[in-house]
Each structure stands twice: as structure tokens, then as C-alpha cells.
């Protein structure tokens, strides 16, 4: 019997009795589902087909939550987690499941969530696309490490937050982080503790870009000259682009030295077989899985099938992740984003790539869009919203009337809700597929192609 948790005496309240439950399936958040006395029980850390000893931690009228004590009968898909910090760190929650089984679970969950939503009509097998997959490990090109300064020991702790907690888990490695970034964690922890102003340090953001590794160190006050020299030497030794970020978000580059005082070196990545370069400011959103992002962009463009003379609208465009490659294919691309700084960067990216057929606008896409100059008849639409989805933007479908819509989503629940709007407006689902952007976690990225029924 594999042991996972040793219960400690709790004098303040009586813990529930341990009991044995059989797990039938996983929910969309990766927790196991069992039944007990007519109620659903959610149990993190278990797999379908397993029998586990559990203990209730929360009981509601219609469901309960339990913690895993021990596995009595293990699934064939259970594997030993790669990461030594797995049971403490809150970054991953499916490392105990083999990667192929994770993908099958996510694909099934995606189709089920959409079929059970108000879109109702079952998803036919022939519209389910092959999932976009890549390496299950060392795929993250970006991560933010939290810091915590202990006033008693005068030591700075560097790591990730624990699951459902503000506690910082000190880590020495991260097997889902790009290897070159994972290798920087321990040296960073050691060197930051040599600084005089280590109590004034915030998070550390690490990024692997096509033009090198970048590190942004958040500072709450001006660092002494000795700390600046130490950090510069560290960056030179490890050959990283090192920037400081103050309370106002202002970036100052420490290494390598700049020729001017008004600019910093920005990270960038390539798309469209390296014919497009996409620069971004540290802190702004980019997809964390670079290889999967390239495949996702290629599939979105293939599904949209842009033709000469068409007008294509890209909503929630960021710094041009889809817009710039689309501009290589279409006569006119209109792109809209809600973060002003990202719009400015997207405009600069278009200039840098010599693309004059893409226009970027700033707009709050959850607000009234009726007066926006870009709103009007389009041929095709691409959406890549945040987890909240694009419900408000889709209320303007009648005015846009696109023949095709490609919807990229990081939340299948909001995707299913928004799909009902499209179907109510005469669209049908032509393709739906998993994009395995976040292996070893329950998070599901998806892409759906809608076509206007004629």
C-alpha cells in the first residue's frame, strides 16, 4: 500500500473516520470522483479505477471533498512523479498520471464539457481533431518564482507557492521548466542571499527566448551599488539578460549594458517558419509552451484558411501572436487587445516585420463595442480570450457576420458557454481539438472551428 499522508492529531476538532472509496473518473480540474452515501466525493491525487483510503475535509449538502491518505489499489496509469517537490508545490497536479493518459483524459473532458453544455447536440467523432502535443517535460519557457524574506534567519526563500496556500516551497529544480531556466534556480537562490538589500526583493521572472535567457528581478527600493555590481557579475557569469523592475513597473537593464538610457533588450520568439519575429515585454502575456504555440498558430491559420482579399478580425490579440502570421496570408488583418502596452508592442512588431496590412486597436472587449471604428463586416474571426471567455464580444456577431470563427480557449467551461452563442447565431462546430499546452497539470487548452451554416 502506497502511503501519501500521515494524519496528525487534531485537538481542536474531531476528524472524520477514514474510509475506502473506489474512484470512477476525474473531473475537469483533475480531481478523482467517487460516491459515498448518495453524494459525489472529490479527491485530488487519485486516478480512475483506483481504490483509496481517504478522509473528508469538507462536506456539503450535495457533495464532499476528501484528502488522499493511501492508495490501496493503484491504476496502471499511475507513475512516480518526476519532481521531488510535487507533493508540496502547487504548480503541477497530474504528475502521478502518465502523459498519454493525461491527454486522453483532457480530450474526453473537453468533448464532454461541450456536449453537456447548452450546445447540447453531441460532438460527432469526425469533427474531433487529433490533439496538438509535444514534450511532456521541460516545455515551459517562462515562470515566476516567488520570494519570502525570513526576518529571524535573514534568509531569502525562492520557490513556487504551495497548492491553495501563500506558503513558499523552496525548490532546486523544476522538470516542466526549460532546462536552461531550471538550472538557474539554485544559483539565483544562493546569489540573491548575498545581497545587502535582499529583504527588498520581490519575485523573479525567468524567460527563455530565441535571443537568450532573461531574468526580471522585482525590487521595492533602489539597490546599493555593491548589490548592482554583484548582480551584474552574476548575470555575466550565467550569460543572462538581467533587468530590474520597480514598483511603477519601470524596467532597468543591468546586463548586458545598453548604448542608450531609454530602452531595454526585449525577448522575442519566431513564428511562421521563422519568418515572423514577435517581441514582448517581460510581464506581458505570452504562451508559456513555445513549441505548442507554434503548432497552435499554424493550425488556427490552416482552419481559418485565409484567402487574398479577405478581412480577418483577431480579438484578444496580445502582441500579435496570431495577427502577425495571419498578415502574411490575408489582404487585411484587424487586431484588437485590451492592454494598451501590448497594443503598442504589437504595432512595433508589425513595423519590425514590415507588415503594413495589419492594424492594431485598443478596446475593452467586455464593454459596448458599437462605436468602435473596427467593428463591422468581416470574412473570418479569431478569438483567444483569457479564462473569462469572450461572451460579451460575441454579442456583436450579427454585425460582424464572419463565415468562419476559430476560438482558442484556456478554459473549456467558458468555451462551452460561448459556443452556445455561436450555435444560436447559425454556426456549427466543424472541428474541435485539444491543445496540450500544459502537460502534468489539469489545465486544458482547446481550439474550435465554427462555420456558418448555409
Helices and strands as residue ranges (DSSP letters): E 2-3, E 19-22, E 25-26, E 32-36, E 39-43, E 51-59, E 63-73, H 99-116, G 125-127, E 142-150, E 155-161, E 168-170, H 179-182, H 184-192, G 198-200, E 201-209, E 212-219, H 225-238, E 241-245, E 251-255, E 267-271, E 276-280, H 290-304, E 311-315, H 323-327, E 332-337, H 340-352, E 358-362, E 380-383, G 393-396, H 397-400, E 404-409, H 412-424, E 427-435, E 445-452
